[in-house]
Amino acid sequence: MKQFIYVFASLLFILSCSEDDEIPPELKLVSLMSGETIIYTNATNINIPINGKFTAEFNLALDTIGLKQFFFLTDENDDTLFFTISCSSDRKTVSLSTTDSLAPNSNYKFIFLDEIQALSGDNLDKLSILFTTKNASFSITNGLVGDISLLNNSILKNIPLSPVFQIDFSRPLNTESVTSNNIRLFSTEGSASIGFTFQNENKTLIINANENLSHLSKYTLSLSTDIFGVNGEQFTGFSKSFYTQLDSTYKFPTLTDDELLTLIQRQTFKYFWDFGHPVSGMTRERNTSGDVVATGGSGFGIMAIIVGVERGFISRAEGLERLETIITFLSNADRFHGAWPHWLNGSTGNVIPFSSSDNGGDLVETSYMAQGLISVRQYLNAADGYENALINNINSLLNTIEWSWYTKGDEDVLYWHWSPTVDWSLNMQIKGYNEALITYFMAATSSAYPVDSSVYHNGWAGSSYFINGRSFFGITLPLGYDYGGPLFFAHYSFVGLDPRNLNDMYANYWQQNTNHTLINRAYCQANPKNYIAYGGGCWGLTASDNQSGYNAHSPTNDLGVITPTAAISSIPYTPTESMEAIHYFYYLVGDRLWGEYGFYDAFNVNESWWASSYLAIDQGPIILMIENYRTGLLWDLFMSAPEVQQAMDKLSFIN
């Protein structure tokens, strides 16, 4: 019995102790943070901010007496960092801030000693927590080339050919990371050799080109992300493109203007002579066209032969032989109601479709050929038996062009195309004002297939966009689209048709072409799109090749492409301005623009593009209009034809 009482009493004592004397909770670290970044006690911690600000949260209120001496932060060399601490009002959160920022991409260790004690008396188990800081970044604070900022968004142009760049950084550089592999100055032609030095305690980088850069070229200065700060900070990278200035030194010996014009004509003539098709003698569409010969381009080409003979580039016998070959070929080539197609196979004479539906007659191309044939015929000597035979063959060709067929059943308008397979499906009426004035004029010369004057007035001149009369840059434009359109409108119809004092009820064509040219030049001088190189010497927008293919460039379709034929072929209208452009093209950029066959087709400095091509329809007006400016030869020949004078009367032109 006594034993039972003893056991019962013992149980009561134990139960009373568990109710009144609970075991206090252990002191634990709840979280360790750097800003919004969690630092784990038993995991890999990377990309920790370098600002050196931490918060440690505990589950119990701490005894803060001497607390600071129980926290340690060491770097990867086991050196202890200095920091300050503060506690929250509830004593559960401790804020720690290092005196200096931490090093980027470096290893650190927090040590929380077991002397850290809660107010309740419990001690923290010792903790060692490892973390790695993130790789800090730095950037450019300022950049200059000369006194021009590299950091603005505008196009940088006219940069010296020996530029010096000053780049200021937000942190000192690790100079060993700055190498020629990490700094590049390059263009489409390759990388330029550069040198560099450091200033301002390695926070400023001076970069210089070791040799002159190419003029009027686009370069890019690039600093890679492999450049680092002195403490391993990561660079954000930098790239800026710019355009170098024009090298104003002459690229060729100085010639008199007369000598220069002769040189341009001689070299341009070589295109038509050297690239004449070996079978047909016809002019290839471009210097890479193989068997593709162009009807319109060949019309310019046969007129160029006249210039070649008169200038002594070839003998008359050589010229006549080539003309005979071409005339014979044209007599046997594909024709469609007398009209030749845009393209022919120079070996077979078969049509080469310009498009799937354009596989028949092209009346505009045919009119350029007819203009050339009349000019050649007038040049030939009817008293010479051989030349008279050529005259007869030319007349046969001219008399079999069915101009009236292309009114599509006596409509009061001419149509551009007719196809033997798809008929009139292209349905393109020829309406002014554009390059096709000569088409209506040549139709008016025909007695075999005559076209009434109403076709000219109602078709060509009847469009809503024919008359203009507005002023652009203070210059009145009588006819056509605003700003005049591409400049070939002032050339193609007028290599033979003489615009001097040429008038009808709609315009004075000398004024039309002169003002069109001056507006084109004034637009380039104004340069509203801020293209590189445009100016009083570098101007001329017309149809040509460009960096993306081919386009009809004009003030309302300005793609940054300058085409030499535009300004040069306008020399009869604007001799001073065109000669200024010739000087620019030859002396200043001739190192890129001048080739064996004269000026290459076009260039676009903004796109680092300089053509290597030649086009017949761009080369032709150059040699022909220069000759008209110098002697009026081709104008005089064409206008001397009796049917030309009849057409003048028929269309009420006055000259």
C-alpha angles and dihedrals in degrees: 000000000000089000093055092050090052094052093047092050091050092054092051090053093051094048092049091052094052091052098048104030108048117181108255117242120260120255109248139173106245098187144346117206139179103200104305093339119103118222110205124214096218106024140070112280118199138161092034113169117260098221090098096229118136139167124205117195122198131192094232136044111264133230098241098194107118090349097143093064091062096062122076132180117189133181128226089278090055091247113148118239123219118239143159127233137203133179133222120245092260090050091231098106125060121194117205124191125182118224092234133027116268121254114260120250092011136132122245137176130211116205119196108189123218089242087081102109138190121229085249089063101252118133128221119247107245114266132199113190123185126202141164123220122232123257104264120219133224133190147194114282097185138002130188139178103192102318094327118107118235092200102067123094097235124108110270111220140161090039111169118261090238100044126184116204124202114198120186120199133201092233135028115274129242092237093203090063092056104089138146087260091060097042118054134175109189147156134186086279093060140268124325122226111252140182130201142194136186131238140169095043090311094304092109125061120198114201124187134178111242092211137024114282121231112272124247089015135133114239132179125212109207129185112188130220089247088083111099139194122249090263095044096270112164120242117228092219130240138222130175130171125208141169124240123230126258116274100230096197114111114256094204135032115278117263132186112262089250091053091047093052090050090050091051091049092047095050094041090050089057088066091062094038101042095038095044106128110262093228105034102021087225121141117262117236090241137348092271099044102107108192095357109109125179126227096208094041089051089052087060089042096059089050088050088057088061089054091046091055095044092048093047095244089128134007122261089246091055091048093049092049092054092045091052090052092051095045092049091049092050090052091058101034125103113284131179112210086333097309121115121225124250091254132028134184103252093212102044104022091232121141117263106205114242086203136347091275097032099075100119140047121350107197096191093052088045091054091056089053092046090051088053094045092053090049092051092046091053090050094053122091111242090196090065112081096216094047092043089057088055089050091054092049091050091051090051090054094047094046093054097056103110099214092165092057088066092064085080096233101339099309115159092251139062121242123222099218143026124183128198089216105037099022112204096347094129086058093191112163116203105237129165155283102051141076095310104080087108090058092063090041093053091047087056091055093062121102095172095054104017125190120207120243089242088071088062096045098040099032109033098026098030100082122110091237098050099092117053115161095170125129125242120187086350092304121117117228111204099193143020140013123351110282088014102269124248114347096241085082085074094048118037097059093041106052085094106008104081111230094189105117090345109156140166133166090284107047153341099252096206088057091044094054096039094050092043089055094046091050090051091051094044089053091053090049091050088047097188092183092052095235119177119262098007112141148106092309099034109056144116129112119198142126113303146120117299138180091281101040125280133337142164099247119201139143089278092045101038113163098166093265121138115197116195095211089065097064097028096051090051091062093113089059100038108020096166096045093042092049089052088054091047090054090050095048095045108032102029106033100014089111086074105021105042121080143160093287099041127267118002114242104262148324140215114198092188090061095038087240126144117172122238090190136099123205124200095221091053098042094046099064090047096063094035099047092044087055092048089051092050102040111354086234100147095039090052093048096048095043091050092068113107094223089053091058089047089054090050090056094042093053093039094245119160124204 
